[in-house]
Amino acid sequence: MNDPIRVLIADDHPLFRDGVAHSLSGKANITVIAQAESSEEALRLARELLPDVVLLDVFLQGGVEGYSLVRQLRAHA
């Protein structure tokens, strides 16, 4: 069997973030490894945990603008 897909969810709305995590938790081939509520936290967790997929709100609150954050995440992946 293949390793599960490791997912980081980054959104500043806790209810949405938790809902996505709950929806994915029932999938055998997906593991939510972390959740972030700001762009800085998303970047830090992505660097530390190296997820396979980042589900990212591009209008995420924090010091890094969404599309710039995507570029930074890609640079560290």
PDB file of N, CA, C and O in Angstrom:
ATOM      1  N   MET A   1       0.838  -1.186   0.000  1.00  0.00           N
ATOM      2  CA  MET A   1       0.000   0.000   0.000  1.00  0.00           C
ATOM      3  C   MET A   1       0.878   1.242   0.000  1.00  0.00           C
ATOM      4  O   MET A   1       1.937   1.245   0.627  1.00  0.00           O
ATOM      5  N   ASN A   2       0.458   2.294  -0.691  1.00  0.00           N
ATOM      6  CA  ASN A   2       1.203   3.544  -0.759  1.00  0.00           C
ATOM      7  C   ASN A   2       1.055   4.337   0.524  1.00  0.00           C
ATOM      8  O   ASN A   2       0.076   4.195   1.255  1.00  0.00           O
ATOM      9  N   ASP A   3       2.054   5.181   0.784  1.00  0.00           N
ATOM     10  CA  ASP A   3       1.971   6.077   1.927  1.00  0.00           C
ATOM     11  C   ASP A   3       0.834   7.063   1.707  1.00  0.00           C
ATOM     12  O   ASP A   3       0.551   7.437   0.569  1.00  0.00           O
ATOM     13  N   PRO A   4       0.173   7.492   2.792  1.00  0.00           N
ATOM     14  CA  PRO A   4      -0.918   8.465   2.625  1.00  0.00           C
ATOM     15  C   PRO A   4      -0.384   9.825   2.180  1.00  0.00           C
ATOM     16  O   PRO A   4       0.772  10.164   2.428  1.00  0.00           O
ATOM     17  N   ILE A   5      -1.232  10.580   1.531  1.00  0.00           N
ATOM     18  CA  ILE A   5      -0.907  11.949   1.138  1.00  0.00           C
ATOM     19  C   ILE A   5      -0.968  12.815   2.386  1.00  0.00           C
ATOM     20  O   ILE A   5      -1.975  12.826   3.093  1.00  0.00           O
ATOM     21  N   ARG A   6       0.114  13.543   2.656  1.00  0.00           N
ATOM     22  CA  ARG A   6       0.229  14.380   3.857  1.00  0.00           C
ATOM     23  C   ARG A   6      -0.206  15.797   3.514  1.00  0.00           C
ATOM     24  O   ARG A   6       0.370  16.435   2.633  1.00  0.00           O
ATOM     25  N   VAL A   7      -1.239  16.292   4.222  1.00  0.00           N
ATOM     26  CA  VAL A   7      -1.874  17.561   3.884  1.00  0.00           C
ATOM     27  C   VAL A   7      -1.725  18.577   5.012  1.00  0.00           C
ATOM     28  O   VAL A   7      -1.906  18.257   6.187  1.00  0.00           O
ATOM     29  N   LEU A   8      -1.394  19.802   4.630  1.00  0.00           N
ATOM     30  CA  LEU A   8      -1.407  20.955   5.530  1.00  0.00           C
ATOM     31  C   LEU A   8      -2.555  21.848   5.086  1.00  0.00           C
ATOM     32  O   LEU A   8      -2.647  22.207   3.912  1.00  0.00           O
ATOM     33  N   ILE A   9      -3.436  22.209   6.025  1.00  0.00           N
ATOM     34  CA  ILE A   9      -4.566  23.083   5.732  1.00  0.00           C
ATOM     35  C   ILE A   9      -4.256  24.455   6.314  1.00  0.00           C
ATOM     36  O   ILE A   9      -3.957  24.576   7.502  1.00  0.00           O
ATOM     37  N   ALA A  10      -4.327  25.487   5.479  1.00  0.00           N
ATOM     38  CA  ALA A  10      -4.040  26.851   5.929  1.00  0.00           C
ATOM     39  C   ALA A  10      -5.220  27.759   5.594  1.00  0.00           C
ATOM     40  O   ALA A  10      -5.472  28.072   4.431  1.00  0.00           O
ATOM     41  N   ASP A  11      -5.935  28.176   6.639  1.00  0.00           N
ATOM     42  CA  ASP A  11      -7.086  29.064   6.476  1.00  0.00           C
ATOM     43  C   ASP A  11      -7.300  29.778   7.805  1.00  0.00           C
ATOM     44  O   ASP A  11      -7.102  29.187   8.867  1.00  0.00           O
ATOM     45  N   ASP A  12      -7.703  31.040   7.752  1.00  0.00           N
ATOM     46  CA  ASP A  12      -7.882  31.796   8.986  1.00  0.00           C
ATOM     47  C   ASP A  12      -9.283  31.660   9.583  1.00  0.00           C
ATOM     48  O   ASP A  12      -9.594  32.315  10.578  1.00  0.00           O
ATOM     49  N   HIS A  13     -10.120  30.829   8.997  1.00  0.00           N
ATOM     50  CA  HIS A  13     -11.453  30.567   9.541  1.00  0.00           C
ATOM     51  C   HIS A  13     -11.468  29.175  10.172  1.00  0.00           C
ATOM     52  O   HIS A  13     -11.477  28.174   9.456  1.00  0.00           O
ATOM     53  N   PRO A  14     -11.470  29.100  11.504  1.00  0.00           N
ATOM     54  CA  PRO A  14     -11.372  27.799  12.189  1.00  0.00           C
ATOM     55  C   PRO A  14     -12.468  26.807  11.793  1.00  0.00           C
ATOM     56  O   PRO A  14     -12.200  25.615  11.643  1.00  0.00           O
ATOM     57  N   LEU A  15     -13.691  27.289  11.624  1.00  0.00           N
ATOM     58  CA  LEU A  15     -14.788  26.390  11.275  1.00  0.00           C
ATOM     59  C   LEU A  15     -14.553  25.749   9.910  1.00  0.00           C
ATOM     60  O   LEU A  15     -14.775  24.550   9.744  1.00  0.00           O
ATOM     61  N   PHE A  16     -14.110  26.534   8.940  1.00  0.00           N
ATOM     62  CA  PHE A  16     -13.812  25.995   7.612  1.00  0.00           C
ATOM     63  C   PHE A  16     -12.649  25.016   7.685  1.00  0.00           C
ATOM     64  O   PHE A  16     -12.715  23.919   7.130  1.00  0.00           O
ATOM     65  N   ARG A  17     -11.573  25.422   8.380  1.00  0.00           N
ATOM     66  CA  ARG A  17     -10.381  24.584   8.517  1.00  0.00           C
ATOM     67  C   ARG A  17     -10.741  23.239   9.140  1.00  0.00           C
ATOM     68  O   ARG A  17     -10.340  22.187   8.642  1.00  0.00           O
ATOM     69  N   ASP A  18     -11.502  23.281  10.238  1.00  0.00           N
ATOM     70  CA  ASP A  18     -11.891  22.044  10.916  1.00  0.00           C
ATOM     71  C   ASP A  18     -12.806  21.188  10.050  1.00  0.00           C
ATOM     72  O   ASP A  18     -12.722  19.960  10.079  1.00  0.00           O
ATOM     73  N   GLY A  19     -13.682  21.834   9.279  1.00  0.00           N
ATOM     74  CA  GLY A  19     -14.569  21.089   8.397  1.00  0.00           C
ATOM     75  C   GLY A  19     -13.814  20.349   7.305  1.00  0.00           C
ATOM     76  O   GLY A  19     -14.114  19.194   7.003  1.00  0.00           O
ATOM     77  N   VAL A  20     -12.837  21.019   6.717  1.00  0.00           N
ATOM     78  CA  VAL A  20     -12.008  20.369   5.692  1.00  0.00           C
ATOM     79  C   VAL A  20     -11.221  19.219   6.317  1.00  0.00           C
ATOM     80  O   VAL A  20     -11.147  18.130   5.748  1.00  0.00           O
ATOM     81  N   ALA A  21     -10.640  19.461   7.478  1.00  0.00           N
ATOM     82  CA  ALA A  21      -9.876  18.407   8.160  1.00  0.00           C
ATOM     83  C   ALA A  21     -10.770  17.217   8.472  1.00  0.00           C
ATOM     84  O   ALA A  21     -10.360  16.071   8.293  1.00  0.00           O
ATOM     85  N   HIS A  22     -11.973  17.474   8.932  1.00  0.00           N
ATOM     86  CA  HIS A  22     -12.911  16.391   9.247  1.00  0.00           C
ATOM     87  C   HIS A  22     -13.288  15.615   7.982  1.00  0.00           C
ATOM     88  O   HIS A  22     -13.347  14.386   7.996  1.00  0.00           O
ATOM     89  N   SER A  23     -13.541  16.337   6.898  1.00  0.00           N
ATOM     90  CA  SER A  23     -13.899  15.671   5.635  1.00  0.00           C
ATOM     91  C   SER A  23     -12.766  14.777   5.138  1.00  0.00           C
ATOM     92  O   SER A  23     -13.012  13.685   4.625  1.00  0.00           O
ATOM     93  N   LEU A  24     -11.537  15.236   5.288  1.00  0.00           N
ATOM     94  CA  LEU A  24     -10.392  14.456   4.812  1.00  0.00           C
ATOM     95  C   LEU A  24     -10.023  13.316   5.750  1.00  0.00           C
ATOM     96  O   LEU A  24      -9.410  12.338   5.322  1.00  0.00           O
ATOM     97  N   SER A  25     -10.386  13.429   7.014  1.00  0.00           N
ATOM     98  CA  SER A  25      -9.974  12.421   7.999  1.00  0.00           C
ATOM     99  C   SER A  25     -10.556  11.040   7.720  1.00  0.00           C
ATOM    100  O   SER A  25     -10.002  10.039   8.175  1.00  0.00           O
ATOM    101  N   GLY A  26     -11.641  10.969   6.996  1.00  0.00           N
ATOM    102  CA  GLY A  26     -12.249   9.682   6.690  1.00  0.00           C
ATOM    103  C   GLY A  26     -11.633   8.973   5.493  1.00  0.00           C
ATOM    104  O   GLY A  26     -12.034   7.858   5.158  1.00  0.00           O
ATOM    105  N   LYS A  27     -10.681   9.599   4.860  1.00  0.00           N
ATOM    106  CA  LYS A  27     -10.057   9.020   3.671  1.00  0.00           C
ATOM    107  C   LYS A  27      -8.822   8.207   4.072  1.00  0.00           C
ATOM    108  O   LYS A  27      -7.950   8.703   4.786  1.00  0.00           O
ATOM    109  N   ALA A  28      -8.757   6.982   3.616  1.00  0.00           N
ATOM    110  CA  ALA A  28      -7.658   6.096   3.997  1.00  0.00           C
ATOM    111  C   ALA A  28      -6.318   6.552   3.451  1.00  0.00           C
ATOM    112  O   ALA A  28      -5.283   6.261   4.050  1.00  0.00           O
ATOM    113  N   ASN A  29      -6.311   7.255   2.336  1.00  0.00           N
ATOM    114  CA  ASN A  29      -5.053   7.613   1.697  1.00  0.00           C
ATOM    115  C   ASN A  29      -4.646   9.074   1.943  1.00  0.00           C
ATOM    116  O   ASN A  29      -3.758   9.591   1.264  1.00  0.00           O
ATOM    117  N   ILE A  30      -5.296   9.745   2.919  1.00  0.00           N
ATOM    118  CA  ILE A  30      -4.985  11.137   3.233  1.00  0.00           C
ATOM    119  C   ILE A  30      -4.817  11.299   4.740  1.00  0.00           C
ATOM    120  O   ILE A  30      -5.607  10.780   5.529  1.00  0.00           O
ATOM    121  N   THR A  31      -3.756  12.040   5.128  1.00  0.00           N
ATOM    122  CA  THR A  31      -3.531  12.371   6.530  1.00  0.00           C
ATOM    123  C   THR A  31      -3.327  13.869   6.649  1.00  0.00           C
ATOM    124  O   THR A  31      -2.436  14.430   6.011  1.00  0.00           O
ATOM    125  N   VAL A  32      -4.148  14.522   7.464  1.00  0.00           N
ATOM    126  CA  VAL A  32      -3.958  15.945   7.750  1.00  0.00           C
ATOM    127  C   VAL A  32      -2.883  16.026   8.828  1.00  0.00           C
ATOM    128  O   VAL A  32      -3.089  15.587   9.959  1.00  0.00           O
ATOM    129  N   ILE A  33      -1.734  16.593   8.463  1.00  0.00           N
ATOM    130  CA  ILE A  33      -0.604  16.623   9.393  1.00  0.00           C
ATOM    131  C   ILE A  33      -0.551  17.897  10.225  1.00  0.00           C
ATOM    132  O   ILE A  33       0.089  17.929  11.276  1.00  0.00           O
ATOM    133  N   ALA A  34      -1.229  18.960   9.753  1.00  0.00           N
ATOM    134  CA  ALA A  34      -1.226  20.211  10.511  1.00  0.00           C
ATOM    135  C   ALA A  34      -2.252  21.170   9.940  1.00  0.00           C
ATOM    136  O   ALA A  34      -2.726  21.026   8.813  1.00  0.00           O
ATOM    137  N   GLN A  35      -2.576  22.167  10.777  1.00  0.00           N
ATOM    138  CA  GLN A  35      -3.448  23.252  10.364  1.00  0.00           C
ATOM    139  C   GLN A  35      -2.788  24.570  10.751  1.00  0.00           C
ATOM    140  O   GLN A  35      -2.184  24.681  11.817  1.00  0.00           O
ATOM    141  N   ALA A  36      -2.908  25.559   9.885  1.00  0.00           N
ATOM    142  CA  ALA A  36      -2.333  26.877  10.146  1.00  0.00           C
ATOM    143  C   ALA A  36      -3.424  27.926  10.027  1.00  0.00           C
ATOM    144  O   ALA A  36      -4.332  27.805   9.204  1.00  0.00           O
ATOM    145  N   GLU A  37      -3.326  28.975  10.871  1.00  0.00           N
ATOM    146  CA  GLU A  37      -4.322  30.037  10.824  1.00  0.00           C
ATOM    147  C   GLU A  37      -3.757  31.357  10.311  1.00  0.00           C
ATOM    148  O   GLU A  37      -4.486  32.346  10.230  1.00  0.00           O
ATOM    149  N   SER A  38      -2.470  31.390   9.963  1.00  0.00           N
ATOM    150  CA  SER A  38      -1.864  32.605   9.410  1.00  0.00           C
ATOM    151  C   SER A  38      -0.840  32.207   8.351  1.00  0.00           C
ATOM    152  O   SER A  38      -0.410  31.056   8.279  1.00  0.00           O
ATOM    153  N   SER A  39      -0.463  33.180   7.537  1.00  0.00           N
ATOM    154  CA  SER A  39       0.513  32.897   6.490  1.00  0.00           C
ATOM    155  C   SER A  39       1.875  32.543   7.079  1.00  0.00           C
ATOM    156  O   SER A  39       2.566  31.665   6.562  1.00  0.00           O
ATOM    157  N   GLU A  40       2.260  33.214   8.149  1.00  0.00           N
ATOM    158  CA  GLU A  40       3.545  32.904   8.786  1.00  0.00           C
ATOM    159  C   GLU A  40       3.564  31.480   9.339  1.00  0.00           C
ATOM    160  O   GLU A  40       4.548  30.756   9.190  1.00  0.00           O
ATOM    161  N   GLU A  41       2.458  31.091   9.979  1.00  0.00           N
ATOM    162  CA  GLU A  41       2.374  29.742  10.531  1.00  0.00           C
ATOM    163  C   GLU A  41       2.373  28.700   9.415  1.00  0.00           C
ATOM    164  O   GLU A  41       2.998  27.648   9.553  1.00  0.00           O
ATOM    165  N   ALA A  42       1.681  28.978   8.316  1.00  0.00           N
ATOM    166  CA  ALA A  42       1.652  28.049   7.184  1.00  0.00           C
ATOM    167  C   ALA A  42       3.051  27.838   6.621  1.00  0.00           C
ATOM    168  O   ALA A  42       3.445  26.707   6.337  1.00  0.00           O
ATOM    169  N   LEU A  43       3.797  28.919   6.458  1.00  0.00           N
ATOM    170  CA  LEU A  43       5.146  28.815   5.919  1.00  0.00           C
ATOM    171  C   LEU A  43       6.059  28.046   6.871  1.00  0.00           C
ATOM    172  O   LEU A  43       6.846  27.203   6.438  1.00  0.00           O
ATOM    173  N   ARG A  44       5.953  28.338   8.161  1.00  0.00           N
ATOM    174  CA  ARG A  44       6.777  27.636   9.154  1.00  0.00           C
ATOM    175  C   ARG A  44       6.466  26.136   9.167  1.00  0.00           C
ATOM    176  O   ARG A  44       7.376  25.308   9.137  1.00  0.00           O
ATOM    177  N   LEU A  45       5.175  25.794   9.212  1.00  0.00           N
ATOM    178  CA  LEU A  45       4.791  24.381   9.250  1.00  0.00           C
ATOM    179  C   LEU A  45       5.175  23.656   7.962  1.00  0.00           C
ATOM    180  O   LEU A  45       5.595  22.500   8.003  1.00  0.00           O
ATOM    181  N   ALA A  46       5.034  24.318   6.834  1.00  0.00           N
ATOM    182  CA  ALA A  46       5.411  23.695   5.562  1.00  0.00           C
ATOM    183  C   ALA A  46       6.904  23.403   5.531  1.00  0.00           C
ATOM    184  O   ALA A  46       7.321  22.347   5.057  1.00  0.00           O
ATOM    185  N   ARG A  47       7.704  24.328   6.030  1.00  0.00           N
ATOM    186  CA  ARG A  47       9.160  24.118   6.071  1.00  0.00           C
ATOM    187  C   ARG A  47       9.528  22.984   7.015  1.00  0.00           C
ATOM    188  O   ARG A  47      10.419  22.189   6.716  1.00  0.00           O
ATOM    189  N   GLU A  48       8.849  22.904   8.149  1.00  0.00           N
ATOM    190  CA  GLU A  48       9.156  21.881   9.151  1.00  0.00           C
ATOM    191  C   GLU A  48       8.658  20.497   8.746  1.00  0.00           C
ATOM    192  O   GLU A  48       9.375  19.506   8.891  1.00  0.00           O
ATOM    193  N   LEU A  49       7.430  20.434   8.239  1.00  0.00           N
ATOM    194  CA  LEU A  49       6.767  19.149   8.033  1.00  0.00           C
ATOM    195  C   LEU A  49       6.826  18.619   6.602  1.00  0.00           C
ATOM    196  O   LEU A  49       6.599  17.431   6.369  1.00  0.00           O
ATOM    197  N   LEU A  50       7.128  19.492   5.647  1.00  0.00           N
ATOM    198  CA  LEU A  50       7.211  19.108   4.235  1.00  0.00           C
ATOM    199  C   LEU A  50       5.992  18.304   3.770  1.00  0.00           C
ATOM    200  O   LEU A  50       6.122  17.142   3.384  1.00  0.00           O
ATOM    201  N   PRO A  51       4.807  18.926   3.808  1.00  0.00           N
ATOM    202  CA  PRO A  51       3.602  18.205   3.366  1.00  0.00           C
ATOM    203  C   PRO A  51       3.635  17.937   1.868  1.00  0.00           C
ATOM    204  O   PRO A  51       4.353  18.598   1.118  1.00  0.00           O
ATOM    205  N   ASP A  52       2.848  16.960   1.448  1.00  0.00           N
ATOM    206  CA  ASP A  52       2.706  16.668   0.023  1.00  0.00           C
ATOM    207  C   ASP A  52       1.799  17.700  -0.647  1.00  0.00           C
ATOM    208  O   ASP A  52       2.000  18.056  -1.808  1.00  0.00           O
ATOM    209  N   VAL A  53       0.802  18.175   0.096  1.00  0.00           N
ATOM    210  CA  VAL A  53      -0.192  19.115  -0.416  1.00  0.00           C
ATOM    211  C   VAL A  53      -0.453  20.182   0.640  1.00  0.00           C
ATOM    212  O   VAL A  53      -0.542  19.885   1.831  1.00  0.00           O
ATOM    213  N   VAL A  54      -0.576  21.437   0.183  1.00  0.00           N
ATOM    214  CA  VAL A  54      -1.004  22.525   1.059  1.00  0.00           C
ATOM    215  C   VAL A  54      -2.318  23.062   0.506  1.00  0.00           C
ATOM    216  O   VAL A  54      -2.362  23.571  -0.614  1.00  0.00           O
ATOM    217  N   LEU A  55      -3.389  22.948   1.289  1.00  0.00           N
ATOM    218  CA  LEU A  55      -4.666  23.556   0.927  1.00  0.00           C
ATOM    219  C   LEU A  55      -4.635  24.950   1.527  1.00  0.00           C
ATOM    220  O   LEU A  55      -4.698  25.106   2.746  1.00  0.00           O
ATOM    221  N   LEU A  56      -4.539  25.962   0.679  1.00  0.00           N
ATOM    222  CA  LEU A  56      -4.223  27.306   1.116  1.00  0.00           C
ATOM    223  C   LEU A  56      -5.288  28.315   0.704  1.00  0.00           C
ATOM    224  O   LEU A  56      -5.668  28.385  -0.464  1.00  0.00           O
ATOM    225  N   ASP A  57      -5.763  29.088   1.661  1.00  0.00           N
ATOM    226  CA  ASP A  57      -6.611  30.238   1.400  1.00  0.00           C
ATOM    227  C   ASP A  57      -5.688  31.363   0.950  1.00  0.00           C
ATOM    228  O   ASP A  57      -4.880  31.841   1.746  1.00  0.00           O
ATOM    229  N   VAL A  58      -5.785  31.797  -0.296  1.00  0.00           N
ATOM    230  CA  VAL A  58      -4.861  32.818  -0.791  1.00  0.00           C
ATOM    231  C   VAL A  58      -5.133  34.192  -0.181  1.00  0.00           C
ATOM    232  O   VAL A  58      -4.335  35.112  -0.358  1.00  0.00           O
ATOM    233  N   PHE A  59      -6.245  34.341   0.531  1.00  0.00           N
ATOM    234  CA  PHE A  59      -6.539  35.579   1.245  1.00  0.00           C
ATOM    235  C   PHE A  59      -6.297  35.406   2.740  1.00  0.00           C
ATOM    236  O   PHE A  59      -6.920  36.080   3.560  1.00  0.00           O
ATOM    237  N   LEU A  60      -5.399  34.510   3.081  1.00  0.00           N
ATOM    238  CA  LEU A  60      -5.054  34.190   4.458  1.00  0.00           C
ATOM    239  C   LEU A  60      -4.482  35.409   5.169  1.00  0.00           C
ATOM    240  O   LEU A  60      -3.692  36.157   4.592  1.00  0.00           O
ATOM    241  N   GLN A  61      -4.877  35.607   6.417  1.00  0.00           N
ATOM    242  CA  GLN A  61      -4.367  36.713   7.216  1.00  0.00           C
ATOM    243  C   GLN A  61      -2.907  36.468   7.582  1.00  0.00           C
ATOM    244  O   GLN A  61      -2.462  35.323   7.661  1.00  0.00           O
ATOM    245  N   GLY A  62      -2.186  37.524   7.798  1.00  0.00           N
ATOM    246  CA  GLY A  62      -0.788  37.405   8.197  1.00  0.00           C
ATOM    247  C   GLY A  62       0.078  38.317   7.361  1.00  0.00           C
ATOM    248  O   GLY A  62      -0.422  39.050   6.507  1.00  0.00           O
ATOM    249  N   GLY A  63       1.350  38.276   7.597  1.00  0.00           N
ATOM    250  CA  GLY A  63       2.272  39.201   6.978  1.00  0.00           C
ATOM    251  C   GLY A  63       2.619  38.910   5.536  1.00  0.00           C
ATOM    252  O   GLY A  63       3.169  39.781   4.862  1.00  0.00           O
ATOM    253  N   VAL A  64       2.324  37.722   5.031  1.00  0.00           N
ATOM    254  CA  VAL A  64       2.714  37.358   3.664  1.00  0.00           C
ATOM    255  C   VAL A  64       1.464  37.264   2.801  1.00  0.00           C
ATOM    256  O   VAL A  64       0.548  36.501   3.107  1.00  0.00           O
ATOM    257  N   GLU A  65       1.428  38.040   1.722  1.00  0.00           N
ATOM    258  CA  GLU A  65       0.307  38.013   0.781  1.00  0.00           C
ATOM    259  C   GLU A  65       0.200  36.635   0.139  1.00  0.00           C
ATOM    260  O   GLU A  65       1.213  35.974  -0.090  1.00  0.00           O
ATOM    261  N   GLY A  66      -1.024  36.202  -0.150  1.00  0.00           N
ATOM    262  CA  GLY A  66      -1.304  34.841  -0.596  1.00  0.00           C
ATOM    263  C   GLY A  66      -0.471  34.313  -1.734  1.00  0.00           C
ATOM    264  O   GLY A  66       0.102  33.229  -1.624  1.00  0.00           O
ATOM    265  N   TYR A  67      -0.384  35.058  -2.841  1.00  0.00           N
ATOM    266  CA  TYR A  67       0.354  34.548  -3.998  1.00  0.00           C
ATOM    267  C   TYR A  67       1.860  34.568  -3.740  1.00  0.00           C
ATOM    268  O   TYR A  67       2.592  33.726  -4.260  1.00  0.00           O
ATOM    269  N   SER A  68       2.317  35.515  -2.946  1.00  0.00           N
ATOM    270  CA  SER A  68       3.719  35.521  -2.534  1.00  0.00           C
ATOM    271  C   SER A  68       4.005  34.298  -1.656  1.00  0.00           C
ATOM    272  O   SER A  68       5.068  33.685  -1.749  1.00  0.00           O
ATOM    273  N   LEU A  69       3.048  33.964  -0.817  1.00  0.00           N
ATOM    274  CA  LEU A  69       3.192  32.778   0.040  1.00  0.00           C
ATOM    275  C   LEU A  69       3.307  31.520  -0.813  1.00  0.00           C
ATOM    276  O   LEU A  69       4.120  30.644  -0.522  1.00  0.00           O
ATOM    277  N   VAL A  70       2.498  31.430  -1.861  1.00  0.00           N
ATOM    278  CA  VAL A  70       2.566  30.272  -2.757  1.00  0.00           C
ATOM    279  C   VAL A  70       3.962  30.161  -3.367  1.00  0.00           C
ATOM    280  O   VAL A  70       4.526  29.068  -3.431  1.00  0.00           O
ATOM    281  N   ARG A  71       4.522  31.285  -3.814  1.00  0.00           N
ATOM    282  CA  ARG A  71       5.869  31.270  -4.381  1.00  0.00           C
ATOM    283  C   ARG A  71       6.890  30.819  -3.341  1.00  0.00           C
ATOM    284  O   ARG A  71       7.800  30.052  -3.658  1.00  0.00           O
ATOM    285  N   GLN A  72       6.748  31.288  -2.109  1.00  0.00           N
ATOM    286  CA  GLN A  72       7.688  30.888  -1.056  1.00  0.00           C
ATOM    287  C   GLN A  72       7.564  29.404  -0.729  1.00  0.00           C
ATOM    288  O   GLN A  72       8.565  28.718  -0.520  1.00  0.00           O
ATOM    289  N   LEU A  73       6.333  28.919  -0.688  1.00  0.00           N
ATOM    290  CA  LEU A  73       6.110  27.492  -0.426  1.00  0.00           C
ATOM    291  C   LEU A  73       6.728  26.644  -1.533  1.00  0.00           C
ATOM    292  O   LEU A  73       7.351  25.618  -1.258  1.00  0.00           O
ATOM    293  N   ARG A  74       6.560  27.064  -2.764  1.00  0.00           N
ATOM    294  CA  ARG A  74       7.131  26.319  -3.892  1.00  0.00           C
ATOM    295  C   ARG A  74       8.662  26.324  -3.819  1.00  0.00           C
ATOM    296  O   ARG A  74       9.301  25.327  -4.157  1.00  0.00           O
ATOM    297  N   ALA A  75       9.243  27.428  -3.386  1.00  0.00           N
ATOM    298  CA  ALA A  75      10.702  27.539  -3.302  1.00  0.00           C
ATOM    299  C   ALA A  75      11.271  26.596  -2.244  1.00  0.00           C
ATOM    300  O   ALA A  75      12.419  26.163  -2.350  1.00  0.00           O
ATOM    301  N   HIS A  76      10.477  26.279  -1.228  1.00  0.00           N
ATOM    302  CA  HIS A  76      10.958  25.439  -0.137  1.00  0.00           C
ATOM    303  C   HIS A  76      10.509  23.992  -0.262  1.00  0.00           C
ATOM    304  O   HIS A  76      10.816  23.164   0.596  1.00  0.00           O
ATOM    305  N   ALA A  77       9.788  23.689  -1.320  1.00  0.00           N
ATOM    306  CA  ALA A  77       9.263  22.319  -1.494  1.00  0.00           C
ATOM    307  C   ALA A  77      10.253  21.487  -2.299  1.00  0.00           C
ATOM    308  O   ALA A  77      10.004  20.309  -2.556  1.00  0.00           O
TER     309      ALA A  77
END
